[in-house]
């Protein structure tokens, strides 16, 4: 038999340490007597990582399909099926392998290899089935799209095409096949909207609802039910309907295609300011693919994938996603042995405001332990508990929770005006007004009630943990545990070790953060820690330029090349000017030369003006004259490029000072914090790779953050 994959063997030499996902083949005799050859993708004994698709994996998979194609041609089998193991179908291309392909021709060969494998699957000559038992991302989901039929487990999660998020395009047939199967709108939800929304993915039920799977089965007997269904399809007793499938050449579909593309382009602009090449390239390929044949579409995907593999943005994303989020985020620097952690069986939340209610909800949902809130009067307590319960009801109405789970979670969240309810708590976290005297008074009161083993945590965003602990009888039990708003969605927790915090307390904090499904970074007790310190430095540079006479539109758009999730003035409005000014005050007290306080911001606060911008019905923004009248300006305006460079230099200096002060263990922690706590885009690497690439690190510090 001619080996169509021998020409790709050189790719395996580039990544000799690839963890190969093997293609295990077995014949399944169906009840009708027909034979289905089942390929199970399994990386053997290395189940610490999901099955991925590197070059050696793909070559073996391709050869297995070719062998079954020959058997199909001789009548030995009547169908082919593909599935995965251990709740993973296939987690897409091996990014370590892809990022190692430095030469364009190597990248082109990797792209062509995927098409060679999947095109063979699509044209096997007998029906092909994918049984999606679990995670199917990127190239993994594209395997299923190349098959004739698809079933999916109700227990499957992590389904999607995240390439726009990681700096690539779905380059193994996804851009061509998906919209034809589910329609252009749903396809762009999967390829653009979800990746740009914190890399959201689908579950099995949603994939089936979209039309991405033909049948949905429970996980307990998923493979058995899938095989029985496949047998009925082969016999013709089950008719597979595809209500969302479209013909792109139909005029009505062409109009839908164009409308969906325009909407997605607007979303890309809003999310990335047009600074990320991958999402725009996905849309270019998507738009062109409407009128192309499948081979023409494949050639276009190959070239797009080859081009993007060589971009700095892709390599920054690999660093951010693999090295930071997947590796360092899961093995945080400085975390003590997790065996030292104490059990947390009941949580107290001091305060019942919006932040406190969010904290109560995440602790109850993730840890599944009782959570009790307290506040100064019953009305506030009731409001806080009601807010948490209403969020649970919203999740129930959206189908994210069962009625039983909703009832159980609501029962875990209670409130009281008497702090004695904390007597048997293992963990008490405060979420009260950001003023050191208030927090010290709270902890003094709580310490007199709780057990000696109870851990006290502060959600402060900028105040000194050391000062909070100063008057405690047991300062060793206090730890900083800083969440970001909105708590349910922001994945970072800054864990702050005070001078007396024990390893047992710190270990409990890290284990608790993991239980909450948050990524924790250990930070030194320093003003505003990491995220707020850098954000305020950035916002301070923009505000100073505005105060000096830079036009508002120039000041607010100067940082667009960074691709930040929102402009500085929009961020200030979201945070709230009083809160931003309060944190700025903390930093000004510590570093007056680098964090000046804006008199214009204070004037807006004094006049009860909450935002510079007023948004019109058409979406445009402007500053009312009444707002301008309460501020005063200098006569030293900057251009956009001048302000961008000044901000880059300020951030480079601040990041280096933080490293010199030992606020974090390394630049990787700064990057991780800014990605997960401030939404800095992965395609710039978080922060320090961006500053290296722009020359700011060497301009200011005389050296790069990364060799």
Secondary structure as UniProt FT lines:
FT   TURN            4..5
FT   HELIX           6..8
FT   HELIX           10..14
FT   TURN            15..17
FT   STRAND          22..29
FT   TURN            31..32
FT   STRAND          35..42
FT   TURN            44..45
FT   TURN            47..48
FT   HELIX           55..73
FT   TURN            74..75
FT   STRAND          79..85
FT   TURN            86..87
FT   STRAND          88..90
FT   HELIX           95..99
FT   HELIX           104..122
FT   STRAND          127..132
FT   STRAND          135..137
FT   HELIX           139..146
FT   STRAND          149..153
FT   TURN            154..155
FT   STRAND          157..160
FT   HELIX           163..166
FT   TURN            171..173
FT   HELIX           174..182
FT   HELIX           184..188
FT   HELIX           189..193
FT   TURN            194..199
FT   STRAND          202..203
FT   HELIX           204..210
FT   STRAND          215..217
FT   HELIX           219..221
FT   HELIX           222..235
FT   TURN            243..244
FT   TURN            248..249
FT   HELIX           251..272
FT   TURN            273..274
FT   HELIX           277..289
FT   TURN            290..291
FT   HELIX           294..309
FT   HELIX           312..318
FT   HELIX           319..328
FT   TURN            329..330
FT   TURN            333..334
FT   HELIX           338..340
FT   STRAND          346..350
FT   HELIX           354..367
FT   STRAND          370..374
FT   HELIX           378..397
FT   TURN            398..399
FT   HELIX           403..412
FT   STRAND          413..416
FT   HELIX           419..422
FT   TURN            423..424
FT   STRAND          427..430
FT   HELIX           436..447
FT   TURN            448..449
FT   TURN            452..453
FT   STRAND          455..458
FT   HELIX           465..469
FT   TURN            470..471
FT   TURN            473..474
FT   HELIX           475..477
FT   STRAND          478..482
FT   TURN            487..489
FT   STRAND          492..497
FT   TURN            499..500
FT   HELIX           503..515
FT   TURN            516..517
FT   STRAND          519..524
FT   TURN            527..530
FT   HELIX           531..547
FT   TURN            548..549
FT   HELIX           552..557
FT   TURN            558..559
FT   HELIX           560..562
FT   HELIX           568..575
FT   HELIX           577..590
FT   TURN            592..594
FT   HELIX           599..606
FT   TURN            607..608
FT   STRAND          614..615
FT   TURN            617..618
FT   STRAND          621..622
FT   HELIX           625..628
FT   TURN            629..630
FT   HELIX           640..661
FT   HELIX           667..678
FT   HELIX           682..684
FT   HELIX           688..693
FT   TURN            694..695
FT   HELIX           696..701
//
